Amino acid sequence: MYEEHYGLEHRPFGETVSPASYVALPTRDAASRRLRYGLEHGLGPALLYGPSGSGKTLLTRRLALEMGVPTVHLTFPAMPAVDLLTLLAEGLGASVLEVPTMSAVLRRLREALSDHTSRGVRPLLIVDEAQAIHEPAAFEVLRLLLNFNTHGTPDLSLLLAGTAELLLQAPAALLDRLTARSLLAPLTETESATYIEGRLSAAGAREPLFAPDALADLHLAALGVPRRLNHLADLSLLIAYAESRPQVDPRIVAIAAREFHCDPLAA
């Protein structure tokens, strides 16, 4: 609605996990480098955790793109272990089984992994929202997957992503094998401003659409959480457009925060 008014090519703050929407930020880049090193050189899984809306899914997709390996991204892992393995096997190119059994699925999975390994490729499994796994057998299967190895290192890289509850739910036998563990904390005030400006620039903005003090207020209202920043920035631009304002100021951010119930002072 407001895109044409502000000369934007598309909506800058729409909900997306496309790697193209990634904005390079110090804390996010550091987390990505740490995870990548652990995945490419370690013998065990890596773990990314942080609050809901902190950008975990986007970072994992960006990381997978940078690594350039076949990737299976499980976004709903709350399923029986055999179903989880079936999705993984099919994602790696194995044929579909009409009646999957654990033994048959493991055989197909091992064949698929061996095929990738023979070509010098180590696939990546990303388990998103891993705190939703409540079946101990599913965690155990993920751990045992790392025992598939051809040249002394696991044939599969494993990245778990979820909220901090994952640290309490995952069994010690899996956590003890972690080669990288990274917390995705809320953005700093400087990062929040860089994030907002980066998303606007990617959408074609040619001049600042948020006053500096408005950016500071956005950070406070969103508590540095990217998802909240997206919603608040989007709503702020809509309000500014409705009022025919050329730029978002602190007053407009305050209105958006009240409407979105993100204002800490109003909580």
Contacts in CASP RR format, 6 or more apart in sequence:
PFRMAT RR
TARGET T0000
AUTHOR 0000-0000-0000
METHOD contacts of the structure
MODEL  1
MYEEHYGLEHRPFGETVSPASYVALPTRDAASRRLRYGLEHGLGPALLYG
PSGSGKTLLTRRLALEMGVPTVHLTFPAMPAVDLLTLLAEGLGASVLEVP
TMSAVLRRLREALSDHTSRGVRPLLIVDEAQAIHEPAAFEVLRLLLNFNT
HGTPDLSLLLAGTAELLLQAPAALLDRLTARSLLAPLTETESATYIEGRL
SAAGAREPLFAPDALADLHLAALGVPRRLNHLADLSLLIAYAESRPQVDP
RIVAIAAREFHCDPLAA
1 238 0 8 1.000
1 241 0 8 1.000
2 8 0 8 1.000
2 237 0 8 1.000
2 238 0 8 1.000
2 240 0 8 1.000
2 241 0 8 1.000
3 9 0 8 1.000
3 10 0 8 1.000
3 11 0 8 1.000
3 203 0 8 1.000
5 241 0 8 1.000
6 205 0 8 1.000
6 209 0 8 1.000
6 237 0 8 1.000
6 241 0 8 1.000
7 204 0 8 1.000
7 205 0 8 1.000
7 206 0 8 1.000
8 200 0 8 1.000
8 203 0 8 1.000
8 204 0 8 1.000
8 205 0 8 1.000
9 203 0 8 1.000
9 204 0 8 1.000
10 203 0 8 1.000
11 203 0 8 1.000
11 234 0 8 1.000
12 199 0 8 1.000
12 200 0 8 1.000
12 202 0 8 1.000
12 203 0 8 1.000
12 205 0 8 1.000
12 233 0 8 1.000
12 234 0 8 1.000
12 237 0 8 1.000
13 199 0 8 1.000
13 229 0 8 1.000
13 230 0 8 1.000
13 231 0 8 1.000
13 233 0 8 1.000
13 234 0 8 1.000
13 237 0 8 1.000
14 230 0 8 1.000
14 234 0 8 1.000
15 227 0 8 1.000
15 230 0 8 1.000
16 58 0 8 1.000
17 57 0 8 1.000
17 58 0 8 1.000
17 61 0 8 1.000
18 58 0 8 1.000
18 61 0 8 1.000
19 58 0 8 1.000
19 61 0 8 1.000
19 62 0 8 1.000
19 64 0 8 1.000
19 65 0 8 1.000
20 202 0 8 1.000
21 58 0 8 1.000
21 199 0 8 1.000
21 202 0 8 1.000
22 28 0 8 1.000
22 58 0 8 1.000
22 59 0 8 1.000
22 62 0 8 1.000
23 194 0 8 1.000
23 195 0 8 1.000
23 198 0 8 1.000
23 199 0 8 1.000
23 202 0 8 1.000
25 187 0 8 1.000
25 191 0 8 1.000
25 194 0 8 1.000
25 195 0 8 1.000
26 191 0 8 1.000
27 184 0 8 1.000
27 185 0 8 1.000
27 187 0 8 1.000
27 188 0 8 1.000
27 191 0 8 1.000
28 59 0 8 1.000
28 184 0 8 1.000
30 182 0 8 1.000
31 48 0 8 1.000
31 59 0 8 1.000
31 182 0 8 1.000
31 183 0 8 1.000
31 184 0 8 1.000
32 59 0 8 1.000
32 62 0 8 1.000
32 63 0 8 1.000
32 66 0 8 1.000
34 180 0 8 1.000
34 182 0 8 1.000
35 46 0 8 1.000
35 48 0 8 1.000
35 63 0 8 1.000
35 159 0 8 1.000
35 180 0 8 1.000
35 182 0 8 1.000
36 63 0 8 1.000
36 66 0 8 1.000
36 67 0 8 1.000
37 180 0 8 1.000
38 44 0 8 1.000
38 46 0 8 1.000
38 179 0 8 1.000
38 180 0 8 1.000
39 46 0 8 1.000
39 67 0 8 1.000
39 124 0 8 1.000
39 157 0 8 1.000
39 159 0 8 1.000
39 179 0 8 1.000
39 180 0 8 1.000
40 67 0 8 1.000
40 157 0 8 1.000
41 179 0 8 1.000
42 153 0 8 1.000
42 179 0 8 1.000
42 180 0 8 1.000
43 146 0 8 1.000
43 153 0 8 1.000
43 154 0 8 1.000
43 177 0 8 1.000
43 179 0 8 1.000
44 146 0 8 1.000
44 154 0 8 1.000
44 158 0 8 1.000
44 177 0 8 1.000
44 178 0 8 1.000
44 179 0 8 1.000
45 142 0 8 1.000
45 146 0 8 1.000
45 157 0 8 1.000
45 158 0 8 1.000
45 159 0 8 1.000
45 160 0 8 1.000
45 174 0 8 1.000
45 177 0 8 1.000
45 178 0 8 1.000
45 179 0 8 1.000
46 157 0 8 1.000
46 158 0 8 1.000
46 159 0 8 1.000
46 160 0 8 1.000
46 178 0 8 1.000
46 179 0 8 1.000
46 180 0 8 1.000
46 181 0 8 1.000
46 182 0 8 1.000
47 159 0 8 1.000
47 160 0 8 1.000
47 161 0 8 1.000
47 166 0 8 1.000
47 167 0 8 1.000
47 175 0 8 1.000
47 178 0 8 1.000
47 180 0 8 1.000
47 181 0 8 1.000
47 182 0 8 1.000
48 56 0 8 1.000
48 59 0 8 1.000
48 60 0 8 1.000
48 159 0 8 1.000
48 160 0 8 1.000
48 161 0 8 1.000
48 162 0 8 1.000
48 182 0 8 1.000
48 184 0 8 1.000
49 56 0 8 1.000
49 161 0 8 1.000
49 162 0 8 1.000
49 163 0 8 1.000
49 164 0 8 1.000
49 166 0 8 1.000
49 167 0 8 1.000
49 181 0 8 1.000
49 182 0 8 1.000
49 183 0 8 1.000
49 184 0 8 1.000
50 56 0 8 1.000
50 162 0 8 1.000
50 163 0 8 1.000
50 164 0 8 1.000
50 183 0 8 1.000
50 184 0 8 1.000
50 185 0 8 1.000
51 163 0 8 1.000
51 164 0 8 1.000
51 184 0 8 1.000
51 186 0 8 1.000
51 225 0 8 1.000
52 163 0 8 1.000
52 227 0 8 1.000
53 225 0 8 1.000
53 226 0 8 1.000
53 227 0 8 1.000
53 228 0 8 1.000
54 184 0 8 1.000
54 185 0 8 1.000
54 186 0 8 1.000
54 225 0 8 1.000
54 226 0 8 1.000
54 227 0 8 1.000
55 184 0 8 1.000
55 226 0 8 1.000
55 227 0 8 1.000
56 128 0 8 1.000
56 161 0 8 1.000
56 162 0 8 1.000
56 184 0 8 1.000
57 75 0 8 1.000
57 128 0 8 1.000
57 161 0 8 1.000
58 226 0 8 1.000
59 184 0 8 1.000
60 73 0 8 1.000
60 126 0 8 1.000
60 128 0 8 1.000
60 159 0 8 1.000
60 161 0 8 1.000
61 73 0 8 1.000
63 159 0 8 1.000
64 71 0 8 1.000
64 73 0 8 1.000
64 124 0 8 1.000
64 126 0 8 1.000
67 124 0 8 1.000
69 121 0 8 1.000
69 122 0 8 1.000
69 123 0 8 1.000
69 124 0 8 1.000
69 157 0 8 1.000
70 92 0 8 1.000
70 116 0 8 1.000
70 121 0 8 1.000
70 123 0 8 1.000
70 124 0 8 1.000
71 123 0 8 1.000
71 124 0 8 1.000
71 125 0 8 1.000
71 126 0 8 1.000
72 87 0 8 1.000
72 88 0 8 1.000
72 91 0 8 1.000
72 92 0 8 1.000
72 123 0 8 1.000
72 124 0 8 1.000
72 125 0 8 1.000
72 126 0 8 1.000
73 126 0 8 1.000
73 128 0 8 1.000
74 84 0 8 1.000
74 87 0 8 1.000
74 88 0 8 1.000
74 125 0 8 1.000
74 126 0 8 1.000
74 127 0 8 1.000
74 128 0 8 1.000
75 128 0 8 1.000
75 129 0 8 1.000
76 129 0 8 1.000
76 132 0 8 1.000
77 84 0 8 1.000
77 127 0 8 1.000
77 128 0 8 1.000
77 129 0 8 1.000
77 130 0 8 1.000
77 132 0 8 1.000
77 133 0 8 1.000
77 138 0 8 1.000
78 129 0 8 1.000
78 132 0 8 1.000
78 133 0 8 1.000
78 134 0 8 1.000
78 135 0 8 1.000
79 87 0 8 1.000
79 138 0 8 1.000
80 135 0 8 1.000
80 137 0 8 1.000
80 138 0 8 1.000
81 102 0 8 1.000
81 135 0 8 1.000
81 137 0 8 1.000
81 138 0 8 1.000
81 140 0 8 1.000
81 141 0 8 1.000
82 100 0 8 1.000
82 101 0 8 1.000
82 102 0 8 1.000
82 105 0 8 1.000
83 100 0 8 1.000
84 138 0 8 1.000
84 141 0 8 1.000
84 142 0 8 1.000
85 100 0 8 1.000
85 102 0 8 1.000
85 105 0 8 1.000
85 106 0 8 1.000
85 109 0 8 1.000
85 141 0 8 1.000
86 97 0 8 1.000
86 100 0 8 1.000
86 105 0 8 1.000
88 109 0 8 1.000
88 125 0 8 1.000
88 145 0 8 1.000
89 105 0 8 1.000
89 108 0 8 1.000
89 109 0 8 1.000
89 112 0 8 1.000
90 96 0 8 1.000
92 109 0 8 1.000
92 112 0 8 1.000
92 113 0 8 1.000
92 116 0 8 1.000
92 123 0 8 1.000
93 112 0 8 1.000
94 108 0 8 1.000
94 109 0 8 1.000
94 111 0 8 1.000
94 112 0 8 1.000
95 108 0 8 1.000
97 104 0 8 1.000
97 105 0 8 1.000
97 108 0 8 1.000
109 148 0 8 1.000
110 148 0 8 1.000
113 123 0 8 1.000
113 148 0 8 1.000
113 155 0 8 1.000
113 156 0 8 1.000
114 150 0 8 1.000
114 155 0 8 1.000
116 122 0 8 1.000
116 123 0 8 1.000
116 155 0 8 1.000
117 150 0 8 1.000
117 151 0 8 1.000
117 155 0 8 1.000
122 153 0 8 1.000
122 154 0 8 1.000
122 155 0 8 1.000
122 156 0 8 1.000
122 157 0 8 1.000
123 155 0 8 1.000
123 156 0 8 1.000
123 157 0 8 1.000
124 156 0 8 1.000
124 157 0 8 1.000
124 158 0 8 1.000
124 159 0 8 1.000
125 145 0 8 1.000
125 156 0 8 1.000
125 157 0 8 1.000
125 158 0 8 1.000
125 159 0 8 1.000
126 159 0 8 1.000
126 161 0 8 1.000
127 133 0 8 1.000
127 142 0 8 1.000
127 158 0 8 1.000
127 159 0 8 1.000
127 160 0 8 1.000
127 161 0 8 1.000
128 161 0 8 1.000
128 162 0 8 1.000
129 161 0 8 1.000
129 162 0 8 1.000
130 160 0 8 1.000
130 161 0 8 1.000
130 162 0 8 1.000
130 166 0 8 1.000
130 170 0 8 1.000
131 162 0 8 1.000
131 163 0 8 1.000
131 165 0 8 1.000
131 166 0 8 1.000
131 169 0 8 1.000
133 139 0 8 1.000
133 169 0 8 1.000
134 169 0 8 1.000
136 171 0 8 1.000
139 169 0 8 1.000
139 170 0 8 1.000
139 171 0 8 1.000
139 174 0 8 1.000
140 171 0 8 1.000
140 173 0 8 1.000
142 158 0 8 1.000
142 160 0 8 1.000
142 174 0 8 1.000
143 171 0 8 1.000
143 173 0 8 1.000
143 174 0 8 1.000
143 177 0 8 1.000
145 154 0 8 1.000
145 156 0 8 1.000
145 158 0 8 1.000
146 154 0 8 1.000
146 156 0 8 1.000
146 158 0 8 1.000
146 177 0 8 1.000
147 154 0 8 1.000
148 154 0 8 1.000
148 155 0 8 1.000
148 156 0 8 1.000
149 155 0 8 1.000
160 166 0 8 1.000
160 170 0 8 1.000
167 175 0 8 1.000
186 223 0 8 1.000
186 224 0 8 1.000
186 225 0 8 1.000
187 195 0 8 1.000
187 219 0 8 1.000
187 224 0 8 1.000
187 225 0 8 1.000
187 226 0 8 1.000
187 229 0 8 1.000
188 224 0 8 1.000
189 216 0 8 1.000
189 219 0 8 1.000
191 224 0 8 1.000
192 215 0 8 1.000
192 218 0 8 1.000
192 219 0 8 1.000
192 222 0 8 1.000
192 224 0 8 1.000
192 229 0 8 1.000
193 212 0 8 1.000
193 215 0 8 1.000
193 216 0 8 1.000
193 219 0 8 1.000
195 226 0 8 1.000
195 229 0 8 1.000
196 210 0 8 1.000
196 215 0 8 1.000
196 218 0 8 1.000
196 229 0 8 1.000
196 233 0 8 1.000
197 208 0 8 1.000
197 210 0 8 1.000
197 215 0 8 1.000
199 230 0 8 1.000
199 233 0 8 1.000
200 209 0 8 1.000
200 210 0 8 1.000
208 247 0 8 1.000
209 237 0 8 1.000
209 240 0 8 1.000
209 247 0 8 1.000
209 248 0 8 1.000
210 218 0 8 1.000
210 233 0 8 1.000
210 236 0 8 1.000
210 247 0 8 1.000
210 248 0 8 1.000
211 247 0 8 1.000
211 248 0 8 1.000
211 249 0 8 1.000
211 250 0 8 1.000
213 249 0 8 1.000
213 250 0 8 1.000
214 236 0 8 1.000
214 247 0 8 1.000
214 248 0 8 1.000
214 249 0 8 1.000
214 250 0 8 1.000
214 252 0 8 1.000
214 253 0 8 1.000
217 250 0 8 1.000
217 253 0 8 1.000
217 254 0 8 1.000
217 257 0 8 1.000
218 229 0 8 1.000
218 232 0 8 1.000
218 233 0 8 1.000
218 236 0 8 1.000
218 253 0 8 1.000
219 229 0 8 1.000
220 264 0 8 1.000
221 228 0 8 1.000
221 232 0 8 1.000
221 253 0 8 1.000
221 254 0 8 1.000
221 256 0 8 1.000
221 257 0 8 1.000
221 260 0 8 1.000
221 262 0 8 1.000
221 263 0 8 1.000
221 264 0 8 1.000
222 228 0 8 1.000
222 229 0 8 1.000
222 231 0 8 1.000
222 232 0 8 1.000
222 262 0 8 1.000
223 262 0 8 1.000
223 264 0 8 1.000
228 260 0 8 1.000
228 262 0 8 1.000
231 260 0 8 1.000
231 262 0 8 1.000
232 253 0 8 1.000
232 256 0 8 1.000
232 257 0 8 1.000
232 260 0 8 1.000
232 262 0 8 1.000
233 248 0 8 1.000
235 256 0 8 1.000
235 259 0 8 1.000
235 260 0 8 1.000
236 248 0 8 1.000
236 252 0 8 1.000
236 253 0 8 1.000
236 256 0 8 1.000
237 248 0 8 1.000
239 248 0 8 1.000
239 252 0 8 1.000
239 255 0 8 1.000
239 256 0 8 1.000
240 246 0 8 1.000
240 247 0 8 1.000
240 248 0 8 1.000
240 252 0 8 1.000
243 252 0 8 1.000
245 252 0 8 1.000
254 263 0 8 1.000
257 263 0 8 1.000
257 266 0 8 1.000
258 266 0 8 1.000
261 267 0 8 1.000
END
